[in-house]
């Protein structure tokens, strides 16, 4: 049965007592298998039979990990879920605002319905209820790991770098084309993502030098994250060669990989991270390819090459990096060796690695773990919030820090998706019920407040309009920040005892963020990767004793 016929049938059967409906596992692109591996997502074939939503594998295909969140993946995974208020199905002319969720997972794991039905990640019901069913919630899958983010010169010539980003764009295109059938407004779309999901949104904002409409008007970015990967002809191409060798396709190019047995690719994808990455890092992620993503987002944002979205909500947690810090680095020599594994050889030869070491001197930290923490936090996490704030403009953003103990990366997901009406009846029921009955009351108030900010923004464009003032803890007026000084001020802090406004966000300080923007400019220029019209020009010698001092020109 085609979608329009299904909706006619559904509308006739809608009960006014039903708050919302969930359409699970709608195929938004053809299976990316065979010749469609590492290719742009293709439209799905027309389906004239009824889909009951039971088939919809996740894109995560990692072998040898006996954990439920890592199980059940398949290449045929490009599906999305749509949560729709009953009133919108009854009357599609309502034209409700839409939010599209992009999950995190370091670009190598995760799914649109991680841990469901045991835990409500990423179930849109909680936010739907908080919005009074005045919005539509969409969650999509996208290709991960080597399937979604393999890059390098071979991929640029014969395949598609950043295929996972193209999948996300295809899902947004589906929303634009079809959300009107269920009462949604394609001109009021908010992108919403955490970690890799938020980092993906950041890349969509600078796609094709900011000239490509990202197909959303507003966005909420929680902890936008990605590793600095740019050496397309060097280390990135080496990663491609490593994966090809692991899959039995050494020297045989992309044609061999497209013809490879699926099980062989699963093993190669699983082995890739183990074979090539230091602890806390990953083999693949968003990578400039010279076209869709021309260069690192910090440089595009600094030169005005970003799509003019209406506004953004930007947040980070109090401790972004601790979960990614290995205790294996205990000496200065080990820190030096660590840098040599995460950056190309030419950065060390040019003296840039030495400047990174000098910017994070061991004398400034209690131990090497704290040093690695600061390095990771600034280069991969919090400076992304600073770059977006400065580029989009203080008057068009709202900034938040989530500090509820322990404030680790991802801790803000539970209040974001908490649903007091959630029940579970599967293998993890014991854990689920503990989360709901014990942890639930502790986060319910904070969740209601956070969700009210977010859904107010999704529905009205302002997080304050429908925020819960009478709440325990109560919300506060969320004003725009000021990013003109060393620290960003006017940031809403979500703490153990409630909400407040911070005068200084020390996690996004200007000096380290300027340093990393200069780093990006230096390595892009020295590697010969600066695109025409967006050249990052270095002033002075990269091997000089001074910290990176660069002028970035259009």
Number of C-alpha atoms within 10 A of each C-alpha: 12 12 17 12 11 13 16 13 11 15 17 10 10 16 13 10 7 10 16 20 17 17 14 20 24 18 25 25 21 16 20 21 17 16 13 14 22 27 21 19 23 14 13 12 11 8 11 10 10 11 17 10 14 8 14 20 21 29 28 29 27 23 18 11 10 9 7 11 17 20 16 14 20 20 21 18 26 28 26 25 25 23 22 28 25 23 21 24 23 20 13 18 14 17 21 25 23 28 27 26 27 27 27 24 17 21 28 25 21 25 28 25 23 19 18 16 19 19 25 22 19 23 26 26 25 22 24 23 19 24 21 11 21 22 28 30 24 26 25 27 29 29 32 29 25 28 26 27 24 28 31 26 18 19 21 17 10 13 22 22 31 30 26 28 25 20 25 25 19 22 26 23 17 17 24 18 11 16 23 18 19 27 25 29 22 23 14 21 26 25 24 24 24 26 25 27 27 28 28 26 26 25 28 26 27 28 25 20 27 22 13 14 16 22 22 25 19 21 28 26 27 29 30 27 29 26 20 18 21 26 24 22 16 15 18 23 19 17 22 24 19 19 27 22 15 19 23 16 18 15 10 12 16 20 14 15 23 16 13 15 12 17 13 13 24 22 17 22 25 20 18 23 20 12 14 17 14 16 15 12 17 19 26 27 27 26 27 24 23 18 13 21 23 24 29 22 29 25 26 27 22 19 18 17 22 25 20 17 16 13 21 27 24 23 24 31 26 23 22 25 22 18 12 15 21 16 12 12 19 14 13 15 9 13 19 16 12 15 18 15 14 18 18 19 14 16 21 17 12 17 15 23 21 19 22 19 16 13 16 16 13 17 9 11 14 9 15 23 19 17 23 23 19 20 20 20 22 20 21 19 25 26 26 26 24 22 24 24 24 17 18 19 17 21 13 16 22 24 27 22 25 25 21 19 12 12 20 18 22 19 18 23 15 19 20 22 22 27 24 16 9 16 15 17 11 12 11 16 15 13 13 23 18 12 17 22 12 11 13 19 13 14 20 19 18 26 26 27 27 24 25 25 25 25 27 21 23 26 22 14 20 21 22 20 15 17 26 20 14 9 12 14 19 16 24 18 15 21 18 18 23 21 21 11 11 15 18 24 19 22 23 25 25 25 16 16 11 17 22 17 19 17 15 17 21 14 24 23 19 18 12 19 22 18 20 20 25 23 24 24 28 27 23 22 16 17 17 12 21 21 15 10 11 19 21 29 18 21 12 12 15 22 17 14 12 12 17 26 19 21 14 19 15 14
